[in-house]
Amino acid sequence: MLVSNAKRKVEGKVTPSAKKTAPEGPVGDALRSVYEKAVEEEIPQEMLDLLGKLK
């Protein structure tokens, strides 16, 4: 079963180990911004079709 974008994104959950190693400052902000944009992107229907054929 494919997981929808809404279910993949877990807001506000940061593991303690991730919190210790997360970059801070402008670089960390840029990395977080790029990551958030990637997570929010829709999965193309062609990709979903291909994944469906793997079942």
All heavy atoms as atom14 arrays in JSON, in Angstrom:
{
  "sequence": "MLVSNAKRKVEGKVTPSAKKTAPEGPVGDALRSVYEKAVEEEIPQEMLDLLGKLK",
  "atom14_mask": [
    [1, 1, 1, 1, 1, 1, 1, 1, 0, 0, 0, 0, 0, 0],
    [1, 1, 1, 1, 1, 1, 1, 1, 0, 0, 0, 0, 0, 0],
    [1, 1, 1, 1, 1, 1, 1, 0, 0, 0, 0, 0, 0, 0],
    [1, 1, 1, 1, 1, 1, 0, 0, 0, 0, 0, 0, 0, 0],
    [1, 1, 1, 1, 1, 1, 1, 1, 0, 0, 0, 0, 0, 0],
    [1, 1, 1, 1, 1, 0, 0, 0, 0, 0, 0, 0, 0, 0],
    [1, 1, 1, 1, 1, 1, 1, 1, 1, 0, 0, 0, 0, 0],
    [1, 1, 1, 1, 1, 1, 1, 1, 1, 1, 1, 0, 0, 0],
    [1, 1, 1, 1, 1, 1, 1, 1, 1, 0, 0, 0, 0, 0],
    [1, 1, 1, 1, 1, 1, 1, 0, 0, 0, 0, 0, 0, 0],
    [1, 1, 1, 1, 1, 1, 1, 1, 1, 0, 0, 0, 0, 0],
    [1, 1, 1, 1, 0, 0, 0, 0, 0, 0, 0, 0, 0, 0],
    [1, 1, 1, 1, 1, 1, 1, 1, 1, 0, 0, 0, 0, 0],
    [1, 1, 1, 1, 1, 1, 1, 0, 0, 0, 0, 0, 0, 0],
    [1, 1, 1, 1, 1, 1, 1, 0, 0, 0, 0, 0, 0, 0],
    [1, 1, 1, 1, 1, 1, 1, 0, 0, 0, 0, 0, 0, 0],
    [1, 1, 1, 1, 1, 1, 0, 0, 0, 0, 0, 0, 0, 0],
    [1, 1, 1, 1, 1, 0, 0, 0, 0, 0, 0, 0, 0, 0],
    [1, 1, 1, 1, 1, 1, 1, 1, 1, 0, 0, 0, 0, 0],
    [1, 1, 1, 1, 1, 1, 1, 1, 1, 0, 0, 0, 0, 0],
    [1, 1, 1, 1, 1, 1, 1, 0, 0, 0, 0, 0, 0, 0],
    [1, 1, 1, 1, 1, 0, 0, 0, 0, 0, 0, 0, 0, 0],
    [1, 1, 1, 1, 1, 1, 1, 0, 0, 0, 0, 0, 0, 0],
    [1, 1, 1, 1, 1, 1, 1, 1, 1, 0, 0, 0, 0, 0],
    [1, 1, 1, 1, 0, 0, 0, 0, 0, 0, 0, 0, 0, 0],
    [1, 1, 1, 1, 1, 1, 1, 0, 0, 0, 0, 0, 0, 0],
    [1, 1, 1, 1, 1, 1, 1, 0, 0, 0, 0, 0, 0, 0],
    [1, 1, 1, 1, 0, 0, 0, 0, 0, 0, 0, 0, 0, 0],
    [1, 1, 1, 1, 1, 1, 1, 1, 0, 0, 0, 0, 0, 0],
    [1, 1, 1, 1, 1, 0, 0, 0, 0, 0, 0, 0, 0, 0],
    [1, 1, 1, 1, 1, 1, 1, 1, 0, 0, 0, 0, 0, 0],
    [1, 1, 1, 1, 1, 1, 1, 1, 1, 1, 1, 0, 0, 0],
    [1, 1, 1, 1, 1, 1, 0, 0, 0, 0, 0, 0, 0, 0],
    [1, 1, 1, 1, 1, 1, 1, 0, 0, 0, 0, 0, 0, 0],
    [1, 1, 1, 1, 1, 1, 1, 1, 1, 1, 1, 1, 0, 0],
    [1, 1, 1, 1, 1, 1, 1, 1, 1, 0, 0, 0, 0, 0],
    [1, 1, 1, 1, 1, 1, 1, 1, 1, 0, 0, 0, 0, 0],
    [1, 1, 1, 1, 1, 0, 0, 0, 0, 0, 0, 0, 0, 0],
    [1, 1, 1, 1, 1, 1, 1, 0, 0, 0, 0, 0, 0, 0],
    [1, 1, 1, 1, 1, 1, 1, 1, 1, 0, 0, 0, 0, 0],
    [1, 1, 1, 1, 1, 1, 1, 1, 1, 0, 0, 0, 0, 0],
    [1, 1, 1, 1, 1, 1, 1, 1, 1, 0, 0, 0, 0, 0],
    [1, 1, 1, 1, 1, 1, 1, 1, 0, 0, 0, 0, 0, 0],
    [1, 1, 1, 1, 1, 1, 1, 0, 0, 0, 0, 0, 0, 0],
    [1, 1, 1, 1, 1, 1, 1, 1, 1, 0, 0, 0, 0, 0],
    [1, 1, 1, 1, 1, 1, 1, 1, 1, 0, 0, 0, 0, 0],
    [1, 1, 1, 1, 1, 1, 1, 1, 0, 0, 0, 0, 0, 0],
    [1, 1, 1, 1, 1, 1, 1, 1, 0, 0, 0, 0, 0, 0],
    [1, 1, 1, 1, 1, 1, 1, 1, 0, 0, 0, 0, 0, 0],
    [1, 1, 1, 1, 1, 1, 1, 1, 0, 0, 0, 0, 0, 0],
    [1, 1, 1, 1, 1, 1, 1, 1, 0, 0, 0, 0, 0, 0],
    [1, 1, 1, 1, 0, 0, 0, 0, 0, 0, 0, 0, 0, 0],
    [1, 1, 1, 1, 1, 1, 1, 1, 1, 0, 0, 0, 0, 0],
    [1, 1, 1, 1, 1, 1, 1, 1, 0, 0, 0, 0, 0, 0],
    [1, 1, 1, 1, 1, 1, 1, 1, 1, 0, 0, 0, 0, 0]
  ],
  "atom14_positions": [
    [[0.84, -1.19, 0.0], [0.0, 0.0, 0.0], [0.88, 1.24, 0.0], [1.83, 1.35, 0.76], [-0.89, -0.03, 1.24], [-1.78, 1.14, 1.37], [-2.87, 0.88, 2.79], [-3.65, 2.42, 2.81], [0.0, 0.0, 0.0], [0.0, 0.0, 0.0], [0.0, 0.0, 0.0], [0.0, 0.0, 0.0], [0.0, 0.0, 0.0], [0.0, 0.0, 0.0]],
    [[0.56, 2.18, -0.86], [1.34, 3.4, -0.93], [0.9, 4.36, 0.16], [-0.27, 4.44, 0.5], [1.17, 4.06, -2.29], [1.7, 3.25, -3.47], [1.37, 3.95, -4.76], [3.19, 3.05, -3.35], [0.0, 0.0, 0.0], [0.0, 0.0, 0.0], [0.0, 0.0, 0.0], [0.0, 0.0, 0.0], [0.0, 0.0, 0.0], [0.0, 0.0, 0.0]],
    [[1.85, 5.07, 0.68], [1.57, 6.02, 1.75], [1.38, 7.39, 1.13], [2.2, 7.85, 0.35], [2.74, 6.05, 2.76], [2.47, 7.04, 3.85], [2.97, 4.67, 3.33], [0.0, 0.0, 0.0], [0.0, 0.0, 0.0], [0.0, 0.0, 0.0], [0.0, 0.0, 0.0], [0.0, 0.0, 0.0], [0.0, 0.0, 0.0], [0.0, 0.0, 0.0]],
    [[0.29, 8.04, 1.46], [0.03, 9.37, 0.89], [1.02, 10.38, 1.46], [1.63, 10.17, 2.51], [-1.39, 9.81, 1.21], [-1.51, 10.12, 2.57], [0.0, 0.0, 0.0], [0.0, 0.0, 0.0], [0.0, 0.0, 0.0], [0.0, 0.0, 0.0], [0.0, 0.0, 0.0], [0.0, 0.0, 0.0], [0.0, 0.0, 0.0], [0.0, 0.0, 0.0]],
    [[1.16, 11.49, 0.74], [2.07, 12.54, 1.19], [1.7, 13.04, 2.57], [2.56, 13.34, 3.39], [2.06, 13.71, 0.21], [2.75, 13.36, -1.09], [3.52, 12.41, -1.15], [2.47, 14.1, -2.13], [0.0, 0.0, 0.0], [0.0, 0.0, 0.0], [0.0, 0.0, 0.0], [0.0, 0.0, 0.0], [0.0, 0.0, 0.0], [0.0, 0.0, 0.0]],
    [[0.4, 13.13, 2.85], [-0.04, 13.63, 4.15], [0.38, 12.69, 5.27], [0.75, 13.12, 6.35], [-1.55, 13.8, 4.17], [0.0, 0.0, 0.0], [0.0, 0.0, 0.0], [0.0, 0.0, 0.0], [0.0, 0.0, 0.0], [0.0, 0.0, 0.0], [0.0, 0.0, 0.0], [0.0, 0.0, 0.0], [0.0, 0.0, 0.0], [0.0, 0.0, 0.0]],
    [[0.33, 11.39, 5.01], [0.71, 10.43, 6.04], [2.22, 10.33, 6.2], [2.72, 9.99, 7.26], [0.14, 9.05, 5.71], [-1.35, 8.99, 5.87], [-1.86, 7.6, 5.59], [-3.37, 7.56, 5.72], [-3.89, 6.24, 5.37], [0.0, 0.0, 0.0], [0.0, 0.0, 0.0], [0.0, 0.0, 0.0], [0.0, 0.0, 0.0], [0.0, 0.0, 0.0]],
    [[2.97, 10.59, 5.1], [4.43, 10.51, 5.19], [5.0, 11.6, 6.07], [6.0, 11.42, 6.76], [5.07, 10.65, 3.81], [5.01, 9.42, 2.99], [5.89, 9.55, 1.8], [5.51, 10.68, 0.97], [6.23, 11.17, 0.0], [7.39, 10.66, -0.28], [5.82, 12.18, -0.71], [0.0, 0.0, 0.0], [0.0, 0.0, 0.0], [0.0, 0.0, 0.0]],
    [[4.38, 12.74, 6.05], [4.92, 13.9, 6.77], [4.47, 13.87, 8.22], [3.3, 13.91, 8.52], [4.43, 15.18, 6.11], [5.09, 16.42, 6.66], [4.66, 17.61, 5.88], [5.31, 18.86, 6.42], [4.92, 20.04, 5.69], [0.0, 0.0, 0.0], [0.0, 0.0, 0.0], [0.0, 0.0, 0.0], [0.0, 0.0, 0.0], [0.0, 0.0, 0.0]],
    [[5.41, 13.78, 9.1], [5.11, 13.79, 10.53], [5.7, 15.08, 11.08], [6.9, 15.22, 11.21], [5.73, 12.57, 11.24], [5.44, 12.61, 12.71], [5.22, 11.29, 10.63], [0.0, 0.0, 0.0], [0.0, 0.0, 0.0], [0.0, 0.0, 0.0], [0.0, 0.0, 0.0], [0.0, 0.0, 0.0], [0.0, 0.0, 0.0], [0.0, 0.0, 0.0]],
    [[4.82, 16.03, 11.35], [5.28, 17.34, 11.79], [5.63, 17.32, 13.27], [4.97, 16.7, 14.07], [4.2, 18.38, 11.53], [3.95, 18.57, 10.05], [3.01, 19.71, 9.79], [3.09, 20.72, 10.51], [2.2, 19.57, 8.86], [0.0, 0.0, 0.0], [0.0, 0.0, 0.0], [0.0, 0.0, 0.0], [0.0, 0.0, 0.0], [0.0, 0.0, 0.0]],
    [[6.71, 18.05, 13.6], [7.07, 18.23, 14.99], [7.74, 17.04, 15.63], [8.02, 17.06, 16.81], [0.0, 0.0, 0.0], [0.0, 0.0, 0.0], [0.0, 0.0, 0.0], [0.0, 0.0, 0.0], [0.0, 0.0, 0.0], [0.0, 0.0, 0.0], [0.0, 0.0, 0.0], [0.0, 0.0, 0.0], [0.0, 0.0, 0.0], [0.0, 0.0, 0.0]],
    [[8.01, 15.99, 14.88], [8.66, 14.81, 15.45], [10.13, 14.82, 15.08], [10.49, 14.67, 13.93], [8.02, 13.53, 14.91], [6.57, 13.38, 15.27], [6.41, 12.42, 16.39], [4.95, 12.28, 16.74], [4.65, 11.17, 17.52], [0.0, 0.0, 0.0], [0.0, 0.0, 0.0], [0.0, 0.0, 0.0], [0.0, 0.0, 0.0], [0.0, 0.0, 0.0]],
    [[10.98, 15.03, 16.05], [12.43, 14.99, 15.86], [12.99, 14.08, 16.93], [12.75, 14.29, 18.11], [13.06, 16.4, 15.94], [14.55, 16.32, 15.79], [12.46, 17.32, 14.91], [0.0, 0.0, 0.0], [0.0, 0.0, 0.0], [0.0, 0.0, 0.0], [0.0, 0.0, 0.0], [0.0, 0.0, 0.0], [0.0, 0.0, 0.0], [0.0, 0.0, 0.0]],
    [[13.72, 13.08, 16.49], [14.31, 12.17, 17.47], [15.42, 12.89, 18.22], [16.05, 13.81, 17.68], [14.89, 10.92, 16.79], [15.92, 11.32, 15.89], [13.81, 10.15, 16.04], [0.0, 0.0, 0.0], [0.0, 0.0, 0.0], [0.0, 0.0, 0.0], [0.0, 0.0, 0.0], [0.0, 0.0, 0.0], [0.0, 0.0, 0.0], [0.0, 0.0, 0.0]],
    [[15.7, 12.49, 19.45], [16.76, 13.15, 20.22], [18.1, 13.12, 19.51], [18.83, 14.1, 19.52], [16.81, 12.35, 21.52], [15.45, 11.74, 21.64], [14.99, 11.49, 20.23], [0.0, 0.0, 0.0], [0.0, 0.0, 0.0], [0.0, 0.0, 0.0], [0.0, 0.0, 0.0], [0.0, 0.0, 0.0], [0.0, 0.0, 0.0], [0.0, 0.0, 0.0]],
    [[18.45, 12.0, 18.86], [19.74, 11.93, 18.17], [19.76, 12.86, 16.96], [20.78, 13.46, 16.66], [20.05, 10.51, 17.76], [19.06, 10.03, 16.86], [0.0, 0.0, 0.0], [0.0, 0.0, 0.0], [0.0, 0.0, 0.0], [0.0, 0.0, 0.0], [0.0, 0.0, 0.0], [0.0, 0.0, 0.0], [0.0, 0.0, 0.0], [0.0, 0.0, 0.0]],
    [[18.64, 13.0, 16.25], [18.58, 13.9, 15.1], [18.7, 15.35, 15.55], [19.31, 16.16, 14.88], [17.29, 13.69, 14.33], [0.0, 0.0, 0.0], [0.0, 0.0, 0.0], [0.0, 0.0, 0.0], [0.0, 0.0, 0.0], [0.0, 0.0, 0.0], [0.0, 0.0, 0.0], [0.0, 0.0, 0.0], [0.0, 0.0, 0.0], [0.0, 0.0, 0.0]],
    [[18.13, 15.65, 16.7], [18.19, 17.01, 17.21], [19.64, 17.41, 17.5], [20.04, 18.53, 17.26], [17.34, 17.11, 18.48], [16.93, 18.51, 18.84], [16.06, 18.51, 20.07], [14.62, 18.74, 19.68], [13.75, 18.92, 20.84], [0.0, 0.0, 0.0], [0.0, 0.0, 0.0], [0.0, 0.0, 0.0], [0.0, 0.0, 0.0], [0.0, 0.0, 0.0]],
    [[20.43, 16.49, 18.01], [21.82, 16.78, 18.36], [22.68, 17.03, 17.12], [23.62, 17.79, 17.16], [22.43, 15.6, 19.13], [21.86, 15.43, 20.51], [22.49, 14.23, 21.18], [21.8, 13.92, 22.49], [22.29, 12.69, 23.09], [0.0, 0.0, 0.0], [0.0, 0.0, 0.0], [0.0, 0.0, 0.0], [0.0, 0.0, 0.0], [0.0, 0.0, 0.0]],
    [[22.35, 16.36, 15.98], [23.18, 16.47, 14.8], [22.61, 17.41, 13.74], [23.22, 17.59, 12.71], [23.39, 15.08, 14.17], [22.12, 14.56, 13.8], [24.08, 14.14, 15.12], [0.0, 0.0, 0.0], [0.0, 0.0, 0.0], [0.0, 0.0, 0.0], [0.0, 0.0, 0.0], [0.0, 0.0, 0.0], [0.0, 0.0, 0.0], [0.0, 0.0, 0.0]],
    [[21.44, 17.98, 13.97], [20.83, 18.86, 12.98], [21.66, 20.13, 12.82], [22.01, 20.77, 13.81], [19.41, 19.21, 13.39], [0.0, 0.0, 0.0], [0.0, 0.0, 0.0], [0.0, 0.0, 0.0], [0.0, 0.0, 0.0], [0.0, 0.0, 0.0], [0.0, 0.0, 0.0], [0.0, 0.0, 0.0], [0.0, 0.0, 0.0], [0.0, 0.0, 0.0]],
    [[21.96, 20.51, 11.55], [22.73, 21.74, 11.33], [21.92, 22.96, 11.75], [20.71, 22.97, 11.63], [22.95, 21.75, 9.82], [22.53, 20.44, 9.3], [21.67, 19.81, 10.33], [0.0, 0.0, 0.0], [0.0, 0.0, 0.0], [0.0, 0.0, 0.0], [0.0, 0.0, 0.0], [0.0, 0.0, 0.0], [0.0, 0.0, 0.0], [0.0, 0.0, 0.0]],
    [[22.61, 23.94, 12.24], [21.96, 25.16, 12.66], [22.44, 26.32, 11.79], [23.42, 26.21, 11.08], [22.29, 25.45, 14.13], [21.71, 24.41, 15.07], [22.01, 24.71, 16.53], [22.36, 25.86, 16.84], [21.88, 23.79, 17.32], [0.0, 0.0, 0.0], [0.0, 0.0, 0.0], [0.0, 0.0, 0.0], [0.0, 0.0, 0.0], [0.0, 0.0, 0.0]],
    [[21.74, 27.41, 11.86], [22.12, 28.6, 11.1], [21.59, 28.56, 9.68], [20.67, 27.8, 9.37], [0.0, 0.0, 0.0], [0.0, 0.0, 0.0], [0.0, 0.0, 0.0], [0.0, 0.0, 0.0], [0.0, 0.0, 0.0], [0.0, 0.0, 0.0], [0.0, 0.0, 0.0], [0.0, 0.0, 0.0], [0.0, 0.0, 0.0], [0.0, 0.0, 0.0]],
    [[22.16, 29.38, 8.81], [21.65, 29.51, 7.44], [21.72, 28.2, 6.64], [20.83, 27.9, 5.87], [22.52, 30.57, 6.8], [23.42, 31.1, 7.84], [23.26, 30.3, 9.07], [0.0, 0.0, 0.0], [0.0, 0.0, 0.0], [0.0, 0.0, 0.0], [0.0, 0.0, 0.0], [0.0, 0.0, 0.0], [0.0, 0.0, 0.0], [0.0, 0.0, 0.0]],
    [[22.76, 27.41, 6.84], [22.89, 26.14, 6.12], [21.8, 25.18, 6.56], [21.14, 24.54, 5.74], [24.29, 25.52, 6.32], [24.35, 24.13, 5.7], [25.36, 26.41, 5.72], [0.0, 0.0, 0.0], [0.0, 0.0, 0.0], [0.0, 0.0, 0.0], [0.0, 0.0, 0.0], [0.0, 0.0, 0.0], [0.0, 0.0, 0.0], [0.0, 0.0, 0.0]],
    [[21.58, 25.08, 7.85], [20.53, 24.21, 8.38], [19.16, 24.65, 7.9], [18.33, 23.82, 7.53], [0.0, 0.0, 0.0], [0.0, 0.0, 0.0], [0.0, 0.0, 0.0], [0.0, 0.0, 0.0], [0.0, 0.0, 0.0], [0.0, 0.0, 0.0], [0.0, 0.0, 0.0], [0.0, 0.0, 0.0], [0.0, 0.0, 0.0], [0.0, 0.0, 0.0]],
    [[18.93, 25.96, 7.87], [17.65, 26.49, 7.39], [17.45, 26.13, 5.92], [16.35, 25.74, 5.51], [17.59, 28.0, 7.57], [17.54, 28.42, 9.03], [17.19, 27.58, 9.89], [17.84, 29.6, 9.3], [0.0, 0.0, 0.0], [0.0, 0.0, 0.0], [0.0, 0.0, 0.0], [0.0, 0.0, 0.0], [0.0, 0.0, 0.0], [0.0, 0.0, 0.0]],
    [[18.5, 26.27, 5.12], [18.4, 25.95, 3.69], [18.13, 24.46, 3.49], [17.3, 24.08, 2.66], [19.68, 26.36, 2.97], [0.0, 0.0, 0.0], [0.0, 0.0, 0.0], [0.0, 0.0, 0.0], [0.0, 0.0, 0.0], [0.0, 0.0, 0.0], [0.0, 0.0, 0.0], [0.0, 0.0, 0.0], [0.0, 0.0, 0.0], [0.0, 0.0, 0.0]],
    [[18.82, 23.61, 4.25], [18.61, 22.17, 4.14], [17.18, 21.78, 4.53], [16.54, 20.98, 3.85], [19.61, 21.41, 5.01], [21.05, 21.41, 4.52], [21.96, 20.79, 5.59], [21.17, 20.65, 3.21], [0.0, 0.0, 0.0], [0.0, 0.0, 0.0], [0.0, 0.0, 0.0], [0.0, 0.0, 0.0], [0.0, 0.0, 0.0], [0.0, 0.0, 0.0]],
    [[16.7, 22.36, 5.62], [15.33, 22.07, 6.04], [14.31, 22.53, 4.99], [13.33, 21.84, 4.7], [15.03, 22.73, 7.38], [15.53, 21.91, 8.57], [15.09, 22.51, 9.88], [15.85, 23.72, 10.22], [17.08, 23.72, 10.71], [17.71, 22.58, 10.93], [17.69, 24.84, 11.0], [0.0, 0.0, 0.0], [0.0, 0.0, 0.0], [0.0, 0.0, 0.0]],
    [[14.54, 23.68, 4.39], [13.64, 24.21, 3.37], [13.58, 23.29, 2.15], [12.51, 22.96, 1.64], [14.1, 25.6, 2.95], [13.34, 26.08, 1.88], [0.0, 0.0, 0.0], [0.0, 0.0, 0.0], [0.0, 0.0, 0.0], [0.0, 0.0, 0.0], [0.0, 0.0, 0.0], [0.0, 0.0, 0.0], [0.0, 0.0, 0.0], [0.0, 0.0, 0.0]],
    [[14.74, 22.84, 1.68], [14.79, 21.95, 0.52], [14.12, 20.62, 0.85], [13.36, 20.08, 0.04], [16.25, 21.73, 0.07], [16.36, 20.62, -0.96], [16.83, 23.02, -0.49], [0.0, 0.0, 0.0], [0.0, 0.0, 0.0], [0.0, 0.0, 0.0], [0.0, 0.0, 0.0], [0.0, 0.0, 0.0], [0.0, 0.0, 0.0], [0.0, 0.0, 0.0]],
    [[14.38, 20.1, 2.04], [13.77, 18.84, 2.45], [12.24, 18.97, 2.5], [11.52, 18.12, 1.99], [14.31, 18.42, 3.83], [13.6, 17.2, 4.37], [13.94, 15.93, 3.93], [12.58, 17.32, 5.31], [13.28, 14.81, 4.41], [11.92, 16.21, 5.8], [12.28, 14.95, 5.35], [11.63, 13.85, 5.82], [0.0, 0.0, 0.0], [0.0, 0.0, 0.0]],
    [[11.75, 20.03, 3.1], [10.29, 20.24, 3.2], [9.65, 20.32, 1.82], [8.59, 19.75, 1.59], [9.96, 21.49, 4.01], [10.17, 21.32, 5.49], [9.24, 20.26, 6.08], [8.05, 20.23, 5.73], [9.72, 19.47, 6.89], [0.0, 0.0, 0.0], [0.0, 0.0, 0.0], [0.0, 0.0, 0.0], [0.0, 0.0, 0.0], [0.0, 0.0, 0.0]],
    [[10.3, 21.02, 0.89], [9.76, 21.13, -0.46], [9.72, 19.75, -1.13], [8.75, 19.43, -1.82], [10.59, 22.09, -1.3], [10.38, 23.54, -0.91], [11.27, 24.45, -1.72], [11.15, 25.89, -1.23], [12.08, 26.78, -1.92], [0.0, 0.0, 0.0], [0.0, 0.0, 0.0], [0.0, 0.0, 0.0], [0.0, 0.0, 0.0], [0.0, 0.0, 0.0]],
    [[10.76, 18.94, -0.93], [10.8, 17.61, -1.53], [9.71, 16.71, -0.95], [9.05, 15.97, -1.67], [12.18, 16.98, -1.32], [0.0, 0.0, 0.0], [0.0, 0.0, 0.0], [0.0, 0.0, 0.0], [0.0, 0.0, 0.0], [0.0, 0.0, 0.0], [0.0, 0.0, 0.0], [0.0, 0.0, 0.0], [0.0, 0.0, 0.0], [0.0, 0.0, 0.0]],
    [[9.49, 16.79, 0.35], [8.48, 15.96, 1.0], [7.08, 16.35, 0.54], [6.21, 15.49, 0.4], [8.6, 16.07, 2.54], [7.41, 15.47, 3.25], [9.89, 15.4, 3.02], [0.0, 0.0, 0.0], [0.0, 0.0, 0.0], [0.0, 0.0, 0.0], [0.0, 0.0, 0.0], [0.0, 0.0, 0.0], [0.0, 0.0, 0.0], [0.0, 0.0, 0.0]],
    [[6.87, 17.62, 0.29], [5.55, 18.11, -0.09], [5.21, 17.87, -1.56], [4.06, 17.99, -1.95], [5.43, 19.59, 0.24], [5.41, 19.86, 1.72], [5.46, 21.33, 2.08], [5.52, 22.18, 1.16], [5.44, 21.64, 3.28], [0.0, 0.0, 0.0], [0.0, 0.0, 0.0], [0.0, 0.0, 0.0], [0.0, 0.0, 0.0], [0.0, 0.0, 0.0]],
    [[6.21, 17.5, -2.38], [5.96, 17.27, -3.8], [5.03, 16.09, -4.0], [5.1, 15.1, -3.27], [7.27, 16.99, -4.54], [8.11, 18.18, -4.78], [9.35, 17.87, -5.6], [9.42, 16.78, -6.22], [10.25, 18.7, -5.62], [0.0, 0.0, 0.0], [0.0, 0.0, 0.0], [0.0, 0.0, 0.0], [0.0, 0.0, 0.0], [0.0, 0.0, 0.0]],
    [[4.16, 16.21, -5.0], [3.28, 15.12, -5.36], [4.09, 14.05, -6.09], [5.03, 14.36, -6.82], [2.16, 15.61, -6.26], [1.17, 16.52, -5.55], [0.41, 15.8, -4.44], [0.01, 14.64, -4.64], [0.21, 16.42, -3.4], [0.0, 0.0, 0.0], [0.0, 0.0, 0.0], [0.0, 0.0, 0.0], [0.0, 0.0, 0.0], [0.0, 0.0, 0.0]],
    [[3.71, 12.8, -5.91], [4.36, 11.71, -6.62], [3.7, 11.62, -7.99], [2.47, 11.52, -8.08], [4.2, 10.38, -5.86], [4.85, 10.51, -4.48], [4.8, 9.23, -6.65], [4.58, 9.34, -3.57], [0.0, 0.0, 0.0], [0.0, 0.0, 0.0], [0.0, 0.0, 0.0], [0.0, 0.0, 0.0], [0.0, 0.0, 0.0], [0.0, 0.0, 0.0]],
    [[4.49, 11.67, -9.08], [3.9, 11.62, -10.43], [3.12, 10.33, -10.64], [3.51, 9.26, -10.16], [5.11, 11.67, -11.35], [6.22, 12.22, -10.53], [5.94, 11.82, -9.12], [0.0, 0.0, 0.0], [0.0, 0.0, 0.0], [0.0, 0.0, 0.0], [0.0, 0.0, 0.0], [0.0, 0.0, 0.0], [0.0, 0.0, 0.0], [0.0, 0.0, 0.0]],
    [[2.01, 10.44, -11.37], [1.16, 9.28, -11.62], [1.93, 8.16, -12.33], [1.71, 6.98, -12.05], [-0.07, 9.68, -12.45], [-1.09, 8.57, -12.59], [-1.63, 8.1, -11.23], [-1.98, 8.91, -10.39], [-1.7, 6.8, -11.04], [0.0, 0.0, 0.0], [0.0, 0.0, 0.0], [0.0, 0.0, 0.0], [0.0, 0.0, 0.0], [0.0, 0.0, 0.0]],
    [[2.86, 8.51, -13.2], [3.66, 7.5, -13.89], [4.45, 6.65, -12.89], [4.57, 5.44, -13.04], [4.63, 8.14, -14.89], [3.94, 8.88, -16.03], [3.55, 10.3, -15.66], [3.99, 10.83, -14.62], [2.77, 10.89, -16.44], [0.0, 0.0, 0.0], [0.0, 0.0, 0.0], [0.0, 0.0, 0.0], [0.0, 0.0, 0.0], [0.0, 0.0, 0.0]],
    [[4.98, 7.3, -11.86], [5.74, 6.58, -10.84], [4.81, 5.67, -10.03], [5.15, 4.53, -9.72], [6.45, 7.56, -9.92], [7.26, 6.91, -8.82], [8.64, 5.92, -9.44], [9.75, 7.19, -9.93], [0.0, 0.0, 0.0], [0.0, 0.0, 0.0], [0.0, 0.0, 0.0], [0.0, 0.0, 0.0], [0.0, 0.0, 0.0], [0.0, 0.0, 0.0]],
    [[3.63, 6.16, -9.7], [2.66, 5.35, -8.96], [2.24, 4.14, -9.79], [2.08, 3.04, -9.25], [1.45, 6.19, -8.57], [1.72, 7.33, -7.59], [0.47, 8.18, -7.4], [2.2, 6.79, -6.26], [0.0, 0.0, 0.0], [0.0, 0.0, 0.0], [0.0, 0.0, 0.0], [0.0, 0.0, 0.0], [0.0, 0.0, 0.0], [0.0, 0.0, 0.0]],
    [[2.07, 4.35, -11.1], [1.72, 3.24, -11.99], [2.81, 2.18, -11.99], [2.54, 0.97, -11.92], [1.44, 3.73, -13.4], [0.2, 4.61, -13.5], [-0.65, 4.56, -12.57], [0.09, 5.35, -14.5], [0.0, 0.0, 0.0], [0.0, 0.0, 0.0], [0.0, 0.0, 0.0], [0.0, 0.0, 0.0], [0.0, 0.0, 0.0], [0.0, 0.0, 0.0]],
    [[4.06, 2.62, -12.09], [5.18, 1.67, -12.09], [5.27, 0.92, -10.76], [5.49, -0.3, -10.74], [6.5, 2.41, -12.34], [6.73, 2.9, -13.76], [7.97, 3.78, -13.81], [6.86, 1.74, -14.72], [0.0, 0.0, 0.0], [0.0, 0.0, 0.0], [0.0, 0.0, 0.0], [0.0, 0.0, 0.0], [0.0, 0.0, 0.0], [0.0, 0.0, 0.0]],
    [[5.08, 1.62, -9.67], [5.12, 0.97, -8.36], [3.98, -0.03, -8.22], [4.15, -1.1, -7.62], [5.03, 2.01, -7.25], [6.26, 2.89, -7.06], [5.98, 4.03, -6.09], [7.45, 2.07, -6.59], [0.0, 0.0, 0.0], [0.0, 0.0, 0.0], [0.0, 0.0, 0.0], [0.0, 0.0, 0.0], [0.0, 0.0, 0.0], [0.0, 0.0, 0.0]],
    [[2.83, 0.28, -8.79], [1.7, -0.62, -8.75], [1.95, -1.93, -9.49], [1.43, -2.97, -9.13], [0.0, 0.0, 0.0], [0.0, 0.0, 0.0], [0.0, 0.0, 0.0], [0.0, 0.0, 0.0], [0.0, 0.0, 0.0], [0.0, 0.0, 0.0], [0.0, 0.0, 0.0], [0.0, 0.0, 0.0], [0.0, 0.0, 0.0], [0.0, 0.0, 0.0]],
    [[2.8, -1.87, -10.53], [3.12, -3.07, -11.3], [4.05, -4.01, -10.54], [4.19, -5.18, -10.9], [3.76, -2.68, -12.63], [2.79, -2.0, -13.57], [3.46, -1.6, -14.86], [2.47, -0.88, -15.76], [3.09, -0.51, -17.03], [0.0, 0.0, 0.0], [0.0, 0.0, 0.0], [0.0, 0.0, 0.0], [0.0, 0.0, 0.0], [0.0, 0.0, 0.0]],
    [[4.7, -3.53, -9.49], [5.64, -4.35, -8.74], [4.94, -5.33, -7.79], [5.55, -6.25, -7.31], [6.58, -3.47, -7.91], [7.55, -2.62, -8.71], [8.32, -1.69, -7.77], [8.51, -3.49, -9.5], [0.0, 0.0, 0.0], [0.0, 0.0, 0.0], [0.0, 0.0, 0.0], [0.0, 0.0, 0.0], [0.0, 0.0, 0.0], [0.0, 0.0, 0.0]],
    [[3.66, -5.13, -7.56], [2.93, -5.97, -6.61], [2.84, -7.39, -7.07], [2.66, -7.92, -7.99], [1.54, -5.44, -6.34], [1.59, -4.12, -5.6], [0.19, -3.65, -5.32], [0.23, -2.31, -4.62], [-1.07, -1.79, -4.37], [0.0, 0.0, 0.0], [0.0, 0.0, 0.0], [0.0, 0.0, 0.0], [0.0, 0.0, 0.0], [0.0, 0.0, 0.0]]
  ]
}
